[in-house]
Amino acid sequence: MPKPSLQDGIEKAGSPVALLWKANAAPWTPEVVAPEYGGWRQEQGAWHEAVALLNLSHHMFDLFISGPDALRLLSSVGANTFANFAIGQAKQFVPVTSRGLIVTDGILARDGQEAFTLSGVPAAQHWVQYHAERGGYDVSFRTDPSSAFRQGRDPELFRYQVQGPRAAELVESVFGGPLPPVKFFHSAPVSLGDRSFRALRHGMAGQAGWEFIGPWEHAEAVHDALVEAGEPLGLERVGALAYTTPSVESGWIPSPVPAIYTDPDLADYRGYLPLFGIEGQRPLSGSLYSPDIEDYYCSPFELGYGRSIAFDHDFIGRDALEQAEDEVRRTKVTLVFDIDDVRRVLGDGEELEFHLTYARNRVERGGEPVGVTMQTASIDPAGTILALALVDRELAEPGTPVEVVWGEHPGPGTAADADLGFPRIRATVQPAPFNRYARTLYRRNG
């Protein structure tokens, strides 16, 4: 008996929103990694004040793409430029639908002349594989899923990220000197003894950093070397709770709703996707409820990917993006929650408690809807809760006061505009990325 498809699930539920709405859904945190090591506050503080070690080995899917048509395939479905895409370079991969709306993003690395790795949540990978199969491209794929689906197997690759103001000291201690100078999101080959792997210049939360990537057989040795060298520098291993929060500071919105649920031209794609995949299982929740899934779709321009889009090649969605470039209604901002309101609404005492949600909460000004939150988390160095949000462009000026409606709409069966008595939390608009370094210097030679 064939497994149910995403389209089967939508039809059985009655609508995409009915399928996906899960009020009070538990927020995702990385599997395998312990929730906390030294405590989430201390771990967040480490990438601001010393150095932090994050284990990225377990929670991402890796799609290994190879073959003579690999670059042509990626160029046909990616809005990025692929000119001068060097071996050892990585980029934020931005696939969109024919209507110019985001499918999701991912990290695409070029490993060889005809070899690439696409990492992240599997929605972008499904999109690439589908178009490869339907388009008859001469490529092959191999998938290494996250540890939640590996059935006890080890990952193929380790990924360790070090970041913070003392990251350079840590790296020099481990490798006996500074690493070769490389541009942002480029990598260099490195070695520890007879263990060879790569160092990608990358960081989160606006801090300097490197990501070390290599075969799993070297994972323990590399990890132990980083920990040993980092101890005198105040290194903190980052647990699953704190791990989810650097994206809020660095302005990256994880897992936007793929814009694939309604387009009649994508019916075959929905039939291709499994129901029990990310597209059918990633929950929607929050105080902003709409029965129309298209109200949750995003433009890549809204998400801040305008700098990555290039009209130097033909790709799915190019015409729509060219028309939409100057018509984007919303923009990405950081919302800084009023700490007194946080304590009033969430019951926090004198010390900020840990909160994390990917809920789509309504943002209002003067009682009128003006935006939506995309990820919200406690940020101890900021002394309050921050949210990444999309708001109407005219309200993006730093210092603009707004309110966040805090609550869980029950979803289908209750009117979208029902007065459910949800409290409001005052917030102030600030730029995204929130961190000044990430905003102004992070990509200065990228």
N, C-alpha and C positions, 0 to 999 in steps of 0.2 A: 504494500500500500504506500503510495507516495506521501512524503512528508508535507504538511500544510505549508502553503506559501504565505507571504505577507498579504497578498491580495485576498487569499482565503480568510485570513484573520480579520481584515477590514470588513469584508462582506458579512462575516458572522457577527462581528461586534456592532455593525450598523454604520460606522464611520471611523476614520482614523483617530479622531480624538477619543471616541468611546473605547477604542482599543488601547490607547496609550495612557489615558488619564488614571493616575494612581495617587490619590490624595495621601499625604503623609509618607510618601515613599522615602525609604532610607537613602541617604546620599551615598554615592559611590566613593569608596576609598581603595587604594591599591591592595591587591591580594598578596599574601605571603608576608609582606613587610609588617612588623609589629606596629600596633597603634601608636605607641610612644616608646622612646628610649630614655632620654633625659627629661621628658615632659615637653608638651607642644610649645609652651612659651619659650623655654630655653632653646628649643630647636629652631623656632622662628628667629630668635635673637641671634643665633649663630651666623646666619647668612647676612646679617646686618653688621655684626661686630667682630666676627672671627672667621670661621670657615665651617661649612656644613657639607656633609656627605649624604647624597641621595642615591638610593638604589632603584634604578629604572628598569631592572632586568625582567620583571615579572608581569607587569600590568599591560604592556602594549602588544598588539598583534604585529608581526613582521611578515610582509609579503615580499618574497624574493622574485624579481622579474628579470628574465634574461632572454636573449635571442636577438636576431638581426633587426627585428621590427620594434624592439622595446622602446627606443627613443621616439620613434614615429607614433607609437601608441600613446605614450605619455603626453606628447605634444598635442595630440588630437583631443585629449580629454582634460588637459590642464590649461588654466588661464595664465600661467606663468610664462616667462620667456625661458626658452631652452637653448638659446644661443650662448655659446661659451660656457656651457655647463661642464665644469671640469671634473675629472676623476678625483674623488676625495671631497668634493663639495656636497653640501646639503642645502635644501630649500624648503620653505613652507609650500606644500603642494595645495593648489586651490582649484578643485574641480567644481564646475557649475552645471546646472541644467540648461536646456535650450532657452529657458526664460531668464537666464542670468542669475539664478538663485543658488545659494551654496548647497552642495551635497554634504560635505564636511571637509575639514582640512586634514593634513597629515604631514609627516616629515619624510621627504624623498631624498635619499642619498645615492650618489653615483659611485658604484663600487668598481666599475670597469667600463671598457668601451661599449659593451652590450649588456651590462649588469647593473641593476638598481635594487635598492631596498626601500619599500614604502612602509613606514611605521606609524602606529597610532591606533585609533579606534577603527574597526573594520569597514565602516560605511564607505570610505573612499576606496578601499581595496576592492570591495564588491563592485563598485562602479567601474573600476579599471578592468577587472576580470570579465565583466559582462560585455563591455565594448570590445575587448580583445576577442572574445568568442564569437560575437555577432559580426565583427568586422573582418574575421579571418586573418588576423595578424600572426606572423611567425614568431611567437613568443612562448615561453614556458613559465610556469609559476610553481612556487613552493611556499607553503604557509607555515609559520611557527606561531601558534595562537598564544594568548596570555596564559599564565599559570593556572587560571581558573578552569581552563579547558585542556591542559596538557596531560591530565590523568597521572600526575606524579612524575612526569618526565622533566628533566632539566631543560631550561631554555637553550637555544642554540648560541645566543650571544649574551655576554654581560654588558651592562651599561651602568657606569657609576659617574655621577656628576658631583664635582666639587665647586662650591661657589662661596663668595664672601670676600671681604677685604684682605684676608690672609691666604686666599687660594693660591696666589703666585708663590708665596713662601712654601706652601705645602708641596706644590708641584716641583719646585727647585730642590726641595729636600729629597723627594722620592726619586727624581731622575738625575740628581747630581748637577743641576743647573737649569736655566730657563729652557722652555721648549722652543722649537723654531717659530719665528713670527709667522702667523697666518691670519687671513682676514676672518671676520665674523662668519660663522657657519661654513668654514673650510676646515679641513683636518690635515694632520701630519702623522706619518708613521712614527711610532715610539716603541721602546722595548725596555723590559726589566729582565736582566739576565738573558735567557734564551726565549723569553715570552714576548712575542710581537703582537701589537694591536694598534689602534688608532686613537688620536686625541683630537676631538672636535672642539673648536672654540665656540663655546656656548654657555649660557647661564640663564637663570631665572631671577625674578624679583629685582631686576636691575643691577645685579651684582656680577662682578667679574667671575668667570668660571670656565671650566673645561668639562667635557663629557668623554669618558674613556670607554671605548667599545672594542670588544674582541671575543674570541671563542670561549665558550663557557669553561673549558678545561683549565683556563688560566684565572677564572673568576676569584677563587678563594685567595690565591697568592696576591693578586692585584689589590683586592679589598683589604687584606691584612697589611700590605705595605702602605696603603693610604691611611689606614687607621693608626698604625704605629707612628708614622711621620706626623700625623695631625694632632696627636695627643698633646704635645707641648704647645701647640698653637691654639688650643681651645676648641678642637674639632668636636662637633656634635653629629652623631648619626641621626638622620631625620626619619621619624616614624610616619605611618600612613596618615595620621591626622594632619600634621603640619605639612606633609608632602602635597596635599591638595590645595594649599593656600598660596604658594608663590605666583600662580597664574593670576590671582586677583590683583596683586601688586604690579605685575609686569604687563597687564592689559590683554592677556590671551584668553579668549572665551572658548572653553572646551565644549565640544559636542553640540553645536547648534542643531536644531531640528532639520534633518535632511528634507529638501523640498521635492520629494518624490512621491507623495501620497495621493495627489489629485490630478496630475496632468494625464489626459487620456493617452498621449503618446508614450507614456511610461507604464502602461498597463502590462506590457510584456516584461518589463523590468521588475514590477511588483510580483509577477508570477514566478520570476526567476529567484527572487530573494526568499530565504526561509522565514517562516513566521517567528521561529525562536532564534532570531538573530538580533543584532542591535537595533535595526530599523523597526522591529516589531515589539521590542521589549524595553527600550530605554524610556523610562516613565516621564510623563508630564504631570506637574502639580503646581500649586501656588494660589495666590489670590486673584491672578489674572486668568480667567477662564473664558474661552470662546469655543463654540461648537465647530468653528471653521478652522481646520488645521493650517490653512494658508495664513492665518493671523500670527502664526509662530515662525513662518519662514523668514529668512534673512538674506539680504544682499551681501556679497563679500565686501562691498564698499562700507557698509554699516559696521562690519566686523574689523575694519582697519586694514583690509588686504589690498587697498588701492595701489599701494607701492609695489605689490607683487604682480599685478596684472599687466600684461603686455600684449598689444595688438599687432605684434610682429609675425603672427602665424595664425592659421585657421584652427579653431577649436570649437567644441560644442558650447554654445552660449555666447559666442563672440558678438554677434549682432545685437543681442539683448543688452549686453554689458556696455557696448558703445553708446546705445541710446540712453541707458540708465545712469551713466557716470555723473551727469550734472543734475539728476533728479532725485537724489537720495534724500529721504525724509528724516531719517534718524542718524544719530552718530553715537559712537561708543564713549562712555565716560565712567569715572569712578564716583560712587556715592559714599560719602563719609557720614556714618550714622551718628546722631546726637547721643552721647553716652548716657545722659539722664533718661532719654526715652528708651534706650536699650535696657536699662535697669528696670524701668517701669513696666515695659511690655514683656520682657523675657525673664524678669525676676532675678537678674544678676545682682550679686552683692557688690562689695567694694572692688572685688577682683573680677576682671573680665573672664567669663566662662567661654568654653569652646563652642562655637556654632558654625555649622556648615550646611548649606543647602544650594541646590541647583534649581530651586523653585522659580517659576515665572511669576514674580510678585509685581503687582501694579504700582507704577510710579505716578503720583498726582501732583498737580499744582493748582491751588485754588479749587480743589475738589474735582478737577477735570483730569482725565487720563492723559499722560504725556510720555509714557515710556514703560519699560519692563526691565526687571532685574534678570540677569543671566547666571550669575554665580555670586554667592554671598558667604563671607567667612569672617571669623574673628581674627584680627591682626594685632597681636600684642604690642609690637613696636609702635603701632599707630594709636594704641590705647582704646580702640573701639572696633566696631564692625565695619568692613568695607564691602561694597557690592560693585561688580561690573554690571553696567546697565546700558541699554539703548534708549536714548531720549530724543525728543524732537530737536532738530538742529538749533533752533533759536534759543533753546534752554541750555546749551552746552557751555556757556560762559562760566568759568570758575567762580565759585561763590554763590551761584544761583540756589536758592532754597527750594526744596521739593519735599514730598512726603512719600514714604513707602508703606503700602497697605500690607500689613503682616497677617497672614492667615492662610488657611487651606480651603479653597472652594471645593465642595463635594463632587463637582463635575456634572456629567450628564444627568438630567432629571431635575436640576435646579437652574433657574434662570441665570444667565451670565451676569446680569446687572442686579441680581438680588442683593438687598441690604442685609448682610450677614453679621453686621456689628464688628467687623474687624478693626483692631486698633491701627493707628497711624504712627509711624516713626519718622521724626524729622531727619532730614539728611541734606547735605550740601554737595553740590556738583563740584568735582575736581577733575583734572585731566586723567586720561588713561593712555599710557601707563601712569599710575599714581606716583611711582618712584621717579624722581627727577633724573637720576642717572640713566634709567631705562628710556626715558623720554628723549633725552638730549644727546647722550654720548654713546649709548650701547652699540649702535651700528655705525659709528663714525668712520670706520674704514672697511665696512662691509660692501 
